[in-house]
Amino acid sequence: MFVVRPIRESDLESLLTLVGEAGVGLTTLPNNESLLRGRIKASLATFGGTADKADEQWVFVMEETTTAKVVGICAIAGAVGLREPWYSYRVGTVVHASRELGIFNRTTTLFLSNDHTGASELCSLFLAPDYRVGRNGALLSKSRFMLMADFRERFSAKVIAELRGVSDAEGRSPFWESLGRQFFSMDFAEADYLTGIGKKSFVAELMPKHPLYSSFLSKEAQASIGETHELTRPARRLLEQEGFRFEGHVDIFDAGPALESDLSDIDAITQSTTHQVAAVKSSTTDGTANENTTPLMLISNRCLSEFRVTLGRCSLSAEGLHLSAETAVALGVNVGHSVRIVALSPSERSAAGR
């Protein structure tokens, strides 16, 4: 069984191991012990209610309950761009036409923008390769929505997720090679790392401020605009299931898409419901007759400092929610406690928990 919980100081070694497997392109997970230690401290301050809005970092790990092994990480940035500018390219279109010459050309343009300033960001999603099976990825990604559902006032009305753009096995980005390298004179991995450790001033100093015509880029670079790295496509599908959409903003380094949604439109948040625990079964099932057909539910304990989310099956009666003992232990709840539930699959939510 797996549970998602807030990161602790004791998780640093496990986090360093995970980051070593992440590779190039995950800007918010640089392989830097000092910075990662700082992210843990920022998360502890955030969950403790002492962090400024501009510094809020809600960092979670996914733990295997039987071994206490940390196998994944995910996070939420409370509000991006409040300390330093948050850059993205806004994709537009320019038409050049001449009726006399019979010419009509439509060209994609890239405008440097700070449109997402103040938005909450879903970030740092990474699951160890050996654990990318079953529903583990969905649990890790969607667990964050359960916290956001209970503590909406802590997050911005707009939520974004910048996804990893196209790059090859060696970490070379065609977009970077065609555009960024011309202004930065460094490899994509180096620029991505510098951004990840907070050295972002060079972006404002060196990036062109005028609109760019994509037709001047290589064919490979043009084709990569708004496209997602093959390893990140499952994460994109999970977000799109919840109502996130690509609205024309891409990363300035690898042109990966920024998906966005209003907080109030995220399906897992709007469809989730709260219930009091009425019974905890001593067996590993919830006691339902149709155990195998009961939808898998995201179940959270609604506690900020000791937040927990897991996957399980449960049943509702007139008295309240019935949980298995295993689920109750994983969440740290018992009879009388309040929990939040929602079906993991959006297609099953119309009938589940409502």
C-alpha positions as CSV (number, residue, x, y, z in Angstrom):
1,M,0.0,0.0,0.0
2,F,1.2,3.5,-0.7
3,V,0.5,6.8,1.1
4,V,1.3,10.4,0.1
5,R,2.3,12.6,3.0
6,P,4.3,15.9,3.6
7,I,8.0,15.6,3.2
8,R,10.2,15.5,6.3
9,E,13.8,16.4,7.1
10,S,14.6,12.7,7.3
11,D,13.6,12.2,3.7
12,L,16.6,14.1,2.3
13,E,18.6,11.1,1.4
14,S,15.7,9.4,-0.3
15,L,15.0,12.7,-2.2
16,L,18.6,12.8,-3.4
17,T,18.3,9.3,-4.7
18,L,15.1,10.1,-6.6
19,V,16.6,13.3,-8.1
20,G,19.5,11.3,-9.4
21,E,17.0,9.2,-11.4
22,A,15.0,12.2,-12.7
23,G,17.5,13.3,-15.5
24,V,17.4,16.6,-17.4
25,G,14.3,18.8,-17.7
26,L,12.7,18.7,-14.3
27,T,13.7,22.2,-13.4
28,T,12.3,22.2,-9.8
29,L,14.3,19.1,-8.9
30,P,18.0,20.0,-9.4
31,N,20.6,17.6,-8.1
32,N,21.8,20.0,-5.4
33,E,21.7,18.9,-1.8
34,S,21.7,22.4,-0.3
35,L,18.8,23.5,-2.5
36,L,16.8,20.3,-1.8
37,R,17.4,20.8,1.9
38,G,16.1,24.3,1.5
39,R,12.9,23.0,-0.3
40,I,12.3,20.7,2.6
41,K,12.6,23.5,5.1
42,A,10.3,25.7,3.0
43,S,7.7,22.9,3.0
44,L,7.9,22.5,6.7
45,A,7.4,26.2,7.2
46,T,4.5,26.1,4.7
47,F,2.6,23.3,6.4
48,G,3.4,25.0,9.7
49,G,1.8,28.2,8.5
50,T,4.9,30.4,8.9
51,A,5.9,30.9,5.3
52,D,5.2,34.0,3.3
53,K,2.8,33.5,0.3
54,A,5.7,34.1,-2.1
55,D,7.7,31.3,-0.5
56,E,5.1,28.6,0.0
57,Q,6.2,25.2,-1.1
58,W,3.9,22.2,-0.4
59,V,6.2,19.2,-0.9
60,F,4.9,15.6,-0.7
61,V,6.5,12.2,-0.9
62,M,4.9,8.9,-1.7
63,E,5.8,6.1,0.7
64,E,5.4,2.4,0.6
65,T,3.7,1.6,3.9
66,T,5.2,-1.8,4.5
67,T,8.8,-0.7,4.0
68,A,8.6,3.0,4.6
69,K,10.5,3.5,1.3
70,V,10.0,6.8,-0.4
71,V,9.3,6.1,-4.1
72,G,7.9,9.4,-5.4
73,I,7.7,13.2,-5.0
74,C,5.3,15.9,-6.0
75,A,4.7,19.5,-4.9
76,I,2.6,22.7,-5.2
77,A,4.1,26.2,-5.3
78,G,1.7,28.5,-3.6
79,A,2.2,31.5,-5.9
80,V,4.8,31.8,-8.6
81,G,6.6,34.9,-9.7
82,L,6.1,37.0,-6.5
83,R,9.9,37.0,-5.7
84,E,11.3,36.9,-9.2
85,P,9.7,37.2,-12.6
86,W,8.0,34.1,-13.9
87,Y,8.7,33.8,-17.6
88,S,6.9,31.9,-20.4
89,Y,6.3,32.3,-24.0
90,R,2.8,33.0,-25.2
91,V,2.2,31.4,-28.5
92,G,0.4,33.7,-31.0
93,T,-0.2,34.0,-34.7
94,V,0.7,36.7,-37.3
95,V,-0.6,36.7,-40.8
96,H,1.3,38.3,-43.7
97,A,-0.9,38.6,-46.8
98,S,-0.9,40.3,-50.2
99,R,-4.0,40.1,-52.3
100,E,-2.1,41.5,-55.3
101,L,0.6,38.8,-55.1
102,G,-1.8,36.0,-54.0
103,I,0.3,35.4,-50.9
104,F,-1.2,34.4,-47.5
105,N,1.3,33.3,-44.8
106,R,0.3,32.4,-41.3
107,T,3.3,32.4,-38.8
108,T,3.5,31.3,-35.2
109,T,5.0,33.9,-32.9
110,L,6.4,33.7,-29.4
111,F,5.9,36.6,-26.9
112,L,7.9,36.6,-23.7
113,S,5.3,37.0,-20.9
114,N,4.7,37.0,-17.2
115,D,1.0,36.0,-17.6
116,H,1.1,33.3,-14.9
117,T,2.4,35.5,-12.1
118,G,0.6,34.7,-8.8
119,A,-0.8,31.4,-10.0
120,S,-0.3,28.2,-7.9
121,E,1.8,25.7,-9.7
122,L,1.7,21.9,-9.6
123,C,5.4,20.9,-9.9
124,S,8.2,18.4,-9.1
125,L,6.2,15.3,-10.0
126,F,8.5,12.3,-10.2
127,L,7.9,8.6,-9.6
128,A,10.8,6.1,-9.4
129,P,10.8,4.0,-12.6
130,D,10.3,0.7,-10.8
131,Y,7.0,1.9,-9.3
132,R,5.4,3.2,-12.5
133,V,2.8,0.5,-12.4
134,G,-0.9,0.3,-11.7
135,R,-2.5,3.4,-10.2
136,N,0.7,4.7,-8.5
137,G,1.2,7.6,-10.9
138,A,-2.4,8.7,-10.6
139,L,-2.3,8.6,-6.8
140,L,0.9,10.7,-6.7
141,S,-0.4,13.3,-9.2
142,K,-4.0,13.6,-7.9
143,S,-3.2,13.5,-4.2
144,R,-2.5,17.2,-4.3
145,F,-6.1,18.0,-5.2
146,M,-7.3,16.6,-2.0
147,L,-5.3,19.1,0.0
148,M,-6.4,21.9,-2.3
149,A,-10.0,20.9,-1.8
150,D,-9.8,21.2,2.0
151,F,-7.7,24.4,2.1
152,R,-8.7,26.3,-1.0
153,E,-8.0,29.7,0.7
154,R,-4.3,28.7,0.7
155,F,-4.1,28.6,-3.1
156,S,-4.6,30.9,-6.1
157,A,-7.7,30.9,-8.2
158,K,-5.5,29.9,-11.2
159,V,-3.5,26.7,-11.2
160,I,-0.8,25.8,-13.7
161,A,1.4,22.9,-14.5
162,E,4.5,23.3,-16.6
163,L,5.3,20.0,-18.3
164,R,8.6,18.7,-19.5
165,G,9.2,19.5,-23.2
166,V,10.8,17.4,-25.9
167,S,14.4,16.3,-25.5
168,D,16.5,13.3,-26.7
169,A,18.1,10.6,-24.6
170,E,21.1,12.8,-24.0
171,G,18.9,15.7,-22.7
172,R,19.3,17.8,-25.9
173,S,16.2,20.0,-26.6
174,P,15.7,20.9,-30.3
175,F,13.9,24.1,-29.2
176,W,16.9,25.1,-27.0
177,E,19.4,24.2,-29.7
178,S,17.6,26.4,-32.2
179,L,16.7,29.3,-30.0
180,G,18.1,29.4,-26.5
181,R,21.7,28.5,-27.3
182,Q,21.9,31.5,-29.6
183,F,21.4,33.8,-26.6
184,F,22.8,31.9,-23.7
185,S,25.8,30.1,-25.1
186,M,25.4,27.1,-22.8
187,D,23.9,23.6,-22.9
188,F,20.2,23.1,-22.1
189,A,21.0,21.0,-19.0
190,E,23.2,23.8,-17.6
191,A,20.6,26.5,-18.2
192,D,17.9,24.3,-16.7
193,Y,20.0,23.6,-13.6
194,L,20.8,27.3,-13.0
195,T,17.1,28.1,-13.2
196,G,16.4,25.3,-10.7
197,I,18.9,26.5,-8.1
198,G,17.4,30.0,-8.3
199,K,19.9,31.8,-10.5
200,K,17.2,33.2,-12.9
201,S,18.5,36.7,-13.5
202,F,20.3,35.7,-16.6
203,V,16.9,34.9,-18.2
204,A,15.9,38.6,-18.1
205,E,19.3,39.8,-19.0
206,L,19.9,37.6,-22.1
207,M,16.5,36.5,-23.4
208,P,15.2,38.6,-26.4
209,K,12.3,40.8,-25.5
210,H,10.8,41.2,-29.0
211,P,8.3,38.7,-30.5
212,L,10.0,35.7,-32.2
213,Y,8.9,34.1,-35.4
214,S,8.9,30.4,-35.2
215,S,9.6,30.1,-38.9
216,F,13.2,31.1,-38.2
217,L,13.7,28.0,-36.0
218,S,14.6,24.5,-37.2
219,K,11.7,22.2,-38.3
220,E,12.4,20.1,-35.2
221,A,12.2,23.1,-32.9
222,Q,8.9,24.3,-34.5
223,A,7.4,20.8,-34.1
224,S,8.4,20.7,-30.4
225,I,6.4,23.8,-29.4
226,G,3.7,22.8,-26.9
227,E,4.7,19.1,-27.1
228,T,5.4,17.0,-24.1
229,H,8.3,14.7,-23.4
230,E,7.4,11.0,-24.0
231,L,7.9,10.2,-20.3
232,T,5.6,13.0,-19.2
233,R,2.7,12.2,-21.5
234,P,1.0,10.0,-18.8
235,A,1.2,13.0,-16.4
236,R,-0.4,15.2,-19.0
237,R,-3.3,12.8,-19.6
238,L,-4.0,12.7,-15.8
239,L,-4.1,16.5,-15.7
240,E,-6.4,16.7,-18.7
241,Q,-8.7,14.2,-17.1
242,E,-9.2,16.7,-14.3
243,G,-9.9,19.7,-16.7
244,F,-6.5,21.2,-17.3
245,R,-6.0,22.5,-20.8
246,F,-3.2,24.0,-22.9
247,E,-4.0,27.7,-23.4
248,G,-0.9,28.7,-25.5
249,H,1.9,29.2,-23.0
250,V,5.1,27.2,-23.2
251,D,8.4,27.0,-21.3
252,I,11.1,29.4,-22.5
253,F,13.8,26.7,-22.5
254,D,12.3,23.5,-24.0
255,A,8.8,24.8,-25.2
256,G,7.0,22.3,-23.0
257,P,3.3,23.2,-22.5
258,A,1.9,24.9,-19.5
259,L,-1.5,23.4,-18.7
260,E,-3.9,25.5,-16.7
261,S,-7.3,25.4,-14.9
262,D,-9.3,27.5,-12.5
263,L,-9.1,26.0,-9.0
264,S,-12.9,25.8,-8.9
265,D,-13.0,23.8,-12.2
266,I,-10.6,21.0,-11.2
267,D,-12.8,17.9,-11.3
268,A,-11.3,16.0,-8.4
269,I,-11.9,19.0,-6.2
270,T,-15.4,19.8,-7.2
271,Q,-16.6,16.2,-7.1
272,S,-14.9,15.2,-3.9
273,T,-17.1,14.9,-0.8
274,T,-16.5,14.7,3.0
275,H,-17.8,12.0,5.3
276,Q,-17.5,10.9,8.9
277,V,-15.9,7.4,9.5
278,A,-18.6,5.2,10.9
279,A,-16.7,1.9,11.0
280,V,-13.3,0.4,10.6
281,K,-13.3,-3.2,9.5
282,S,-10.7,-5.5,11.0
283,S,-10.1,-7.3,7.7
284,T,-8.2,-5.7,4.8
285,T,-11.5,-5.1,2.9
286,D,-14.2,-2.5,3.5
287,G,-16.8,-5.3,3.9
288,T,-18.7,-4.5,0.8
289,A,-20.2,-7.4,-1.1
290,N,-19.0,-6.2,-4.4
291,E,-15.4,-5.5,-3.4
292,N,-13.9,-6.0,-6.8
293,T,-16.4,-3.6,-8.5
294,T,-16.3,-0.8,-6.0
295,P,-14.4,2.2,-7.5
296,L,-10.9,2.9,-6.2
297,M,-11.1,6.1,-4.2
298,L,-8.7,8.8,-3.3
299,I,-9.1,9.1,0.5
300,S,-7.5,11.9,2.6
301,N,-7.6,12.6,6.3
302,R,-8.3,16.4,6.0
303,C,-5.5,17.2,8.5
304,L,-3.1,19.9,7.3
305,S,0.1,19.2,9.3
306,E,-0.3,15.4,9.2
307,F,-1.9,15.2,5.8
308,R,-2.3,11.8,4.3
309,V,-3.8,10.4,1.0
310,T,-4.1,6.9,-0.1
311,L,-6.1,4.7,-2.5
312,G,-8.7,2.3,-1.2
313,R,-12.2,1.0,-1.5
314,C,-14.8,2.1,0.9
315,S,-18.6,2.0,1.4
316,L,-21.2,4.4,2.5
317,S,-24.1,3.7,4.9
318,A,-26.6,5.9,6.6
319,E,-24.2,6.1,9.5
320,G,-21.2,7.2,7.4
321,L,-18.1,5.8,5.7
322,H,-16.8,2.3,6.2
323,L,-13.0,1.8,5.8
324,S,-10.7,-1.1,6.0
325,A,-8.2,-1.2,8.9
326,E,-5.3,-0.9,6.5
327,T,-6.7,2.3,5.0
328,A,-7.5,3.7,8.4
329,V,-4.0,3.0,9.7
330,A,-2.4,4.5,6.6
331,L,-4.4,7.7,7.1
332,G,-4.2,7.9,10.8
333,V,-7.9,8.0,11.3
334,N,-10.5,6.2,13.3
335,V,-14.3,6.1,13.9
336,G,-15.6,9.6,14.2
337,H,-12.9,11.3,12.1
338,S,-13.8,13.2,8.9
339,V,-12.3,12.1,5.6
340,R,-12.5,13.4,2.0
341,I,-13.1,10.9,-0.8
342,V,-13.4,11.0,-4.6
343,A,-13.2,8.3,-7.2
344,L,-9.8,8.1,-8.8
345,S,-11.2,7.8,-12.3
346,P,-13.3,10.8,-13.4
347,S,-15.6,8.4,-15.4
348,E,-16.7,6.8,-12.1
349,R,-17.3,10.0,-10.2
350,S,-20.9,10.5,-11.2
351,A,-22.0,7.7,-9.0
352,A,-19.2,7.4,-6.4
353,G,-19.4,9.2,-3.0
354,R,-22.4,11.3,-3.9
